[in-house]
Amino acid sequence: MAFIKTKDGTEIFYKDWGSGQPIVFSHGWPLSADDWDTQMLFFLGKGFRVIAHDRRGHGRSSQTSDGHDMDHYADDLAALTAHLDLKNAVHVGHSTGGGEVAHYLGRHGESRVAKAVLISAVPPIMVKTADNPGGLPKEVFDGLQAQLAANRSQFYRDLPSGPFYGFNRPGAKASEAIIQNWWRQGMMGGAKAHYDGIVAFSQTDFTEDLKKITVPVLVMHGDDDQIVPYADSGPLSAKLVKNGTLKTYKGFPHGMPTTEAETINADLLAFIKS
């Protein structure tokens, strides 16, 4: 297994397959690089080099006690791209990973980057504030932390069984395999990282990061996202970046890269090749 060691001694696990133009995938909370399996195989088959890492405290990376914030997430990603000496890379981030990508670009610049994609992503900011009246109340995220602390295993069954993939919608056909894979990935990671990560993904304001981004950005969001509500995320991010395109998916859930992989992969490919 491949790892890099960051400057604070954290070991970050990553996969690096194929050759060609690199596509770097940043996963959502509380998952791992495995959440990108369908995309990695698809783009590998199209002649791309595909790379995905486990965020610190997630998956196979070190279960550190601290550093579970967007600055560390972005710096870890920068360390990986520097280690692999990536050039002309396309960065694709889902959910929390979209925040990681935005903060990486805002904090470390675009010298290694050709394009970026934010899928069901948390920017500009999730929590309700005076400047973000359409956000979710902080009590929502406090509740997530309480559920995690009380019974993480049950919490990690309930989320994918319900709102994450829209399996709670009338007529939806839940996939037990998808639910179990979400639970497996979540339980591989560290409880402390996941607990702190809820604050990182909900309270970080990515507005200034987004304003700095000049490379082409595709913002993909389902209008039935029950985790990162559509109106306060995708459309706002697409306006804040200098060269943004918003693609809205009617009825698609938060976890659409998994449940709607065929559509998402085709649109990703079209954007990367454009």
N, C-alpha and C positions, 0 to 999 in steps of 0.2 A: 504494500500500500504506500502511496506517495503522500508525504507531508512536507510542509515548510515550517520553520520555526520563526515566529515574529520577534521583534526586538524585546518584548516583555516575556519571552520564553514560551508563549502559547504555541502548541502544535496544531496547525490547520491541515486537515485532510483535503485532498483534491483528486479529481479524475481528469485526465488529459488524454483524449483519444483523437487519432487521425492527424491530418495535415490540411493545409489550405488556410483560408481566412479564418481567424479564431472567433468563435462565439462563446462568450462567458456568461454562465447562468448563475443568478443569485436567488436562492430559495426563500420561501416564506417561513414565518414562525408557525410552529416550533419544529419544523421538518428538517430535511437534509438534502444533499445533492441528489439523492435517489428520487426526489420528487420530479426531477427533470428527465427521468429515464426515456419517456416517449419522445421528447424533443431531442435528446442527445442521439438516440438511434436514428431518428429521422434525418437530422442535419449531417450526421456522420455519413449516412448513405447518399447525401447530396454533395459530398466532397469537401465539407467544412471540417475544421479542427474544433472540437467541442470540449469545453472545460467547465467543471462545476466543483465548488468546494462546500464543505460543511462549515457553517458559521461557528465561531468560537462558542463552546458550550453546547453545540448541537452535533448530532450524528456521531462521527468518529473523531472529531476534534477534541482538544483538551477541555475538560469540565472545570474551567477556571472559576474562581470565586467572584472575580470582578472583571471589569472591562466590557460589560454588557450594555453598550451604548453605541450610538451611531458613529461617533468619532472612531472608536476602536474597530467597528465593523468596516468602515470605509478604509481605514489604515491597513487592516488585514487584507482586504481586497487589493489595495495598492501594492502591498508586499508580494502578493501572489502574482500580479501582472508584471511586476518588476523581475521577480525570480524567473518567470517564464519568458521574459523579454518580449511581451506581446506588442504587436503593432497592427494598426488598422482593425482593431477589435470591435465587435458588436457586443454590447452589454445588454443582457435581458434580465430584468428583475421582476419577480412576482411578489405582490403583497409587501411584506417587510423588506424583501429583496429589492423592490422598486425604490424604497427609501435608501437602501444601501447604495444602489447605483447612482441615484441623484446626489447623495452626499459625497460619494467617491469623485464624481465629476466636479462638483462644486469645490471640494477640498484639495483635490490632486490634479485637476486640469484634464484637458482632452488630448494631450499629445499622443497617447497610445490608442485613441478611440476614434472609430469612424461613425458609428451610429449608436443609439440607445433605444430600448423598448421598456416601457413601464406597463405591466399587466396587473390589473386589479390592485393597483399599488396604493400605498398609504399616503404619499404626498398629495397636497401640500402639508396638511396637518389634520390629524383625526379628531383630537379632543376639542370640545367646545370652549372657545375663549371669546374675549371682547372683539378681537379681530377676526374670529372664525365662528360666527353665530350659528352656522349650519352644522357644526361638529357634534359629536356625541358627548354627552355629559361624562365627566371624569368618573362618576359612580359606576358607569358601565364597565370601565377598565378595572376599577377596584374590585368589582364583582368577579371578573375573570381571574384576578390574582387570588381571591378568596377560594374560588372553586379549585384552582390549581393546588393551593396549599392544603386544602381539605382532602382531596382524593384525585390526584393527577390522572391516574389510570382511567377512572370513570369519566372525568372531564374530557380526556382524549378519545373516548368512545362517543361521547355526546356531540362534540363539535362536528366531526365528519359525518356522523349519522344524520345530522340535521342541517344547520344553516350553511356550513362550509361549501358543500356540493349541491345545496338546494334539494337534498333528499327529503326534506320536510314539506316540500310543496305538493299540492294535490296532484295525483297521477304520476309523481316521480317514482322511478324504479331504482331503489337503493342497491348499490353494489357492495356486498359484504367484503369482497376482496379489496376494493378501494378503501373502505372504512378500516379494515385491518391493517392495510399498508400505511395509512396515516397514523394509526395508533402505534405501529411498530417504529416508524421513524421518530415520532414524538418521544416515546419511552426510551429510545437510544440516547437522547440528550439529557442534559442536566437540569434538575428542577430549579436551581438558583438562576441559571442562565435564562430559562424560560420565564421565570417570575419577573426578573429585572427587564427582560425583553419586552414585556407588555408595556412598561413605561416608555422604553425606547421607541417602539413603533407608534405609540399613541400620542406622545407629548412632544416629539421632535418636530420642529417647524422647518420644513424644507424649502420655504418660499425663496430665500436668497440663493440657495443652491440651484433651483430651477431657473432663476433669472440669469445665472452665469452660463448656462448650457447653450452652446451655439451649434453643435452637431445635430443632424436630423433626429428627431425623437418621435416614435410611434407610441401613442397612449391607447391601450386596449382595455376596455372595461365593460362588464356586463351590467345592464340596467336593473338586474335582479340580484345584485351583490348584497348579501345580508351581513357580510363581515366589514367591508369597507364601502359604505353607502356611496352610490354613483355620483349624486349631484354635488357632493362636497369634495370630490377627489378628481376623477378623470378629466372632466371638462375644465376645471380650474388649473390643473397641471399643464394641460395642452396649451392654455393661453399664456402661462407664465414663461414657458421656454420660447426661445427665439424662432425655432424652426420645428414646430410641433404639429402633429396630425392626430386627431382624435378618431378612434374607431369604436363605435358603440354596438354592443351585441344584445339584441332584444331577448330577454328571458334567461340570459346566461348567468350562472352562479359565480361566486368568488373563485372556486377551484376549477375554472374553465380550461386551464391548460391540460387538465387530466380528463375531465368529462367531455370536453369538446375539442380534443386534441387535433382531430383532422382539420377542423376549421382554423384553429389558432395556428397550427404549423404552416398551413398554406398561406395565411396572411403574413406570418413572420417571414417566410421565404420570399414572398413578393416584395416586402419592404426592404429586406436585406439586398435583394438583387436590383432594386430600383435606383 
